Amino acid sequence: MSVYLVTGAAGFIGANYVQHLLEWEASHAEVIAVDYLGFAGNQANLDSVADRVVFEKADIADLAAMEEIYRRYRPDYVVNFAAESHNDRAILEPSAFMRSNALGAQVMAECSRLVPVRAHVHVSTIEVYGELPPRDRWFTERSPLNAKTPYSAAKAAGDQIVRAYMQTYPNLDIRMTHCANNYGPYQLPEKLIPLAVTNLLRGRKVPVYGDGLQRRDWLHVADHCAAVHRVLHADLGPVPAQAATAPELLPVFDVSARHEVTNLDIARRVVTALGLDPEEWIEHIPDRPNHDRRYLIDPEKIETRLGWRPERDFDTGLTETVEWYVEHRTWWERILEEKGELGFDWSMVSQGPA
């Protein structure tokens, strides 16, 4: 039986991955679910599989704590989803994001070096590439990292550390993915889709930043989880020396469904899915500082090399996601009761000391 160590396991994507992993490897996996239960962590996300996982509350940026977990469980496979991931909160609390996303990435890579594993996947984001220039169709694995927000810069710092480990320690089998915007069940209602649904179900309008024409690349969380699992188990071979000047040769894979939609269109679709009039239930609010206008990644590498393809149709997936939040009102109401309102109004938010 293989031991899987999954960090960020109580978060949105991590919890979905743990649930899918236990389906895919039903009789072949022992799962160690690690989460420090920070702002976006919610242990209730694992309730449906609680009797099938070992839960460890730990901070991935704590080397002593993580090394002790590694030595106790001796994982075969590691998937690091743990990250602070909300651009809005990162503007107000950048240090917390740097700790988890940069230092945490280094600690996880170091633990996998000190206590060898079969494979380690570091899960990153499309946003490390920055804003897509108008002349370009999309980013690829050869694109330079050009992050422009505190959140994406912290993730890019973690990426650079992981890339350095890939090339410095040839016996360490570490891989990386960059994903498009995820949607699906268990997403904290601070992000666009669940925020829109939960607002509407409480009789509130959907807030849209600026003109709402920011374009995003949308990927169902189940398709993302399948891609990560494919990368984890792929036979990739050693990192070639040429990767030093050709980053596309590194074991890095961009994951996308090539489905680009504006934020305003997402808001309209959610409102319509709930039988309401978008003209009445959408409000434009001040844009957040330094908001990326557009980003899109090309998944050709993972498609051609590993045979992965997205399976979820966006329209169907979005409808099912809206229905999930309608049917799981107790889940998100408990979150709002604990954390308070999760939407941001930048006209009311101070970005510096009083």
N, C-alpha and C positions, 0 to 999 in steps of 0.2 A: 504494500500500500504506500502511495506517495504522500508526502507531507507538503501541503501548500501553506505558505505564510502570506496572508493578504493584509496589507496595511490600508488604512482609510476604509476599513471594512464596514463601518457603520455610516458611511456617507452615501450619497446618491449612487455613484457609479460602482463603488466598492461593494455595496450591499447587493446591487443587481448582479455583479460578477459572482459573488459568493453563492447566491441562489442558483445561477445558471451552472456554475462549477459543480455543485452538488447534483445537478441533473445529468451533466455530461459525464461525470466521474462517480456515479452513484455508489459503487462498491469499491472504488480504487483510490479514494482521497480522504485524508485527514486534514481538516481545515483549521488553521490557527488564525483567527480573526483579530487583528490588532487595530485599535483606534484610541486616541486620547480623549475622545468625546468633547472636542472643542465646539466652536460655534455651529458648524455644519454637521457635526456628528450626532447620530440619534440611534441609540442601541435598539430602539423599537423597530428599526428597519430590518433587523435580523430575527425578529420574533418568530417568523415562520420556519426558521431553520435553527433556532436556538439550541435544540437538543442534539444537533448534528455538528456543531462547531465548538471549538474551545475559544472563549473570548479573553483577550488580554488587553487591559487598559494601559497604554504606554504611549509615550511621545517619541516619534521617530527621530527627533533631533537629539535625543538622549542616548549617547553611545553606550554607556554602561547598561542601561535598561534594555536596549535592543540587542546588544551582544549576549546578555544573559538569556533572553528569549530564544535567540538563535541556538545557543549552546544547549538549552533545555530541550528544544523540540527538533533540532537538526533538520531544518526544512530542505526538501529536494528542490522546490520551486518557490520563487518569491515574486509577487506582483505588488508594486508600490503605487497605490492610488492616492495615498495620503497627501493632501495639499490644502492650503487655504486658497479658495478659488473664486472669490467674488470681487470684481473690479471696483465696485463702489466702496466696499469696506476697506479694500487695500489702499485707497486714497487717504482714508482716515487713520489706518493702522498699518503702515507699510512694514514695520519691524516684525510683526507677527508673521507676515507673509514671507519675509526673507528667512526667518528661522525655519519654518516648515518646508518651504519650497526649495531652498538652496542648501542650508545646513542639513536638513532632513534627507535630501537626496544623497549627500555625501556620506552621512552616517549609514544609510541603507546599503550603499555600494561598498563601504568599508566592512560592514558586517558580512556581506556576501563574499568578500575577499578573505576575511579572517576565518570564517566558518563556511567553507566552500559549498556551493549549491550547484545543481545541474543547470539552472537557467534563472535569470532575474530580469524582469521587465520593469522599466521605469516608464510610467505613464505621464506624458506631457500633453501640451495643448498647441493648437494652431496659432495661438496668439503670440508665441515666441518669435514668429516671423514678422510681427508688426502689422502695419497697414499695407494692403496690396496696392501697388502703383496702378494708375489707370491704364497704363500700357501693357500690363501683364494679365494673363488669363488666370493664373493661380500660382501658389507657391508649390515647391517640390522639396525633396530631401536635400537637394543641392543649394537651396536658397539660404542666404545668410540670416543669422538670428539678428533681429532688429527691433526688439521689444520696446514699447513706448509707454507702458503704464507700470506702476509699482507691482501689480500682480504678475503681469507677463514678464517683467524684468526679473522677478524672483524665480519664476519658472525657467527662464532662459539661463539664469545663473546655475540652476540645478542641472539643466541640459548640458552646459559646458563641463561641469564636473563629471557627469556620467560619461560624456564623450572622452574626457581625459582618462577615465578608468578603463574604458573600452580599449584604448590604444596603449596604455601603460602596463596593464596587467593582462597578458595574453591568456592566462589560465582562468580568468574570470569571464564567464559567459553572461554578459549583460547586454540587454537589448532595449530599445526605446520606441515608443509610439507617440505620434502627435494626433490628436483627435479634433474633429470639427465640433461645433456646438451640439451637446447631447440634449435629448429630451426623453421623457418617459416617466414611469412611476418612481416614487420616493425622492423626487427632486425637491430640495428645500424651497418653500414659496417666497424666496427673494429673487429668483430668476424669472425671466419674462413669462414663460408659459404658465407655471404654477401660480405666479403672482397674479396674472390675468384671471385665471380660473377662480382662485380663492377670493379675489376682490369682487368679481361678479356674483359669486354665490352669497356674498354678504351685502349685496346691493350697492357696491362701490364701482366706480369707473376704472377702466384699465389705463394706467399711466404710461405714456409713450414719450421717450426722450426726444427733444427737438422735433425735427420734421418726421422722424420715424423711418427715414429712408436708408438707415444703416443696413448693410447687407450682410447676412450671416449664412454659413454653410451648416445645414442641419443633419444630424445623424441620430437614429434611434439608439438608445442605450444598449439594447439587446444586441444590435449589430456591432456596436463598439466592443462589447464584452467578448463576442465571438472572435473579433479581430485580435484582441489582446491574447486570447487563449491560443489562437493560431500562431501568433508570433512567439509565444512562450515555448511552444512545442516544436517549432520549426528547426530543421537541421540546417544551420546557417554556415557552419565552418568558421575558421579563424578570421579575424579582421585583417584584410590585406594591407600591406605597407603603403600602398597607393592612397589609402583612405586619409593619410596625413594631409593631402592637398585636394582630395576629392571626397567630400563628406557624404555624397550619395552612396559611397561604397561601405559606409558604416552600417551596422545592423539597426537602422532607424527606418520606421515605416509610418507614412502619413495615412490616416484613416478618415475617409469621407464617403458620403453617398452622392456627392456632386449635386446636392439640392440646395440652391441658394434662394433665400427668401428675405424680404425686408422685414424689419421689426414691426412696421405698421401693418404689413400684410398678415403677420402672425397674430397680431392683436385682433384684426378684423375676423380672421378665421375662428379664433377662440370665441369671440362674441357671437358670431353666427352659429357656431356649434351649440351654444346654449340658448338659441332661439331668440336672441336679442338683436337690436339695431345698432350697427357699429357707429352710425352718426350720433347716437345718443349716449353710447357707453364707452367711448374712447376720449381721453383728454391728453393734450400735449402739454408737457411740463419742461422746465429748463433742462437742457442737456447736461450730462456729467462732464467734468473737465477731461480733455484729452481723449475723447471717445473715438476709437477706431471706426473708420467709415466703412471699410469693407475688407474681408479676408476670405480666402477660398484655397483649399489644398487639393492636389491631384493624387488619387489613390492608386495610380497605375502600378507603382512598384509592388505594393502588397497584393494587388490583383494578379499581376503576371508572375511574380516569384512565389507567392504562397497560395494563390488560388482563392483568396477571400473575395466575397462579393456581399454587399448589403442585401438583405432580404425583405426589409420592411418598406412598404409603400408609404410615402410621407403623409398623404391625405388620410389613409387608414390609421397610421400610427398616431397622428395628431388627434383624431377623433377618439381613439381608444385611450389616449393619455388624458384628455379632458374628462372622459367617462370615469377614469380611475380616480381622479380627484373628487368628482361628484360622489362616488361610492365610498370614498375613504375620508369623509369629512372629519370624523373623530381624530384621525391621524394628524391632519394639518391644523385642526383647531387646538389640539394639545400643544403643538409647536408654537403657534401664535400666542397661546396663553403663557408659555414659558419664556419666549424671546421678545414678545411685543411685535409691533408692526415692522415689517421687513422691507417695505418700499422706501425709496429715498426721494426727497424733494430738495434738489440742490440749491433752490432759492432760500432754503431754511437751514442749510448745513454750513457750519464754519469749517474751513480747511486748515486753520492754523490756530495758534494761541490767541486767547482773548486779549 
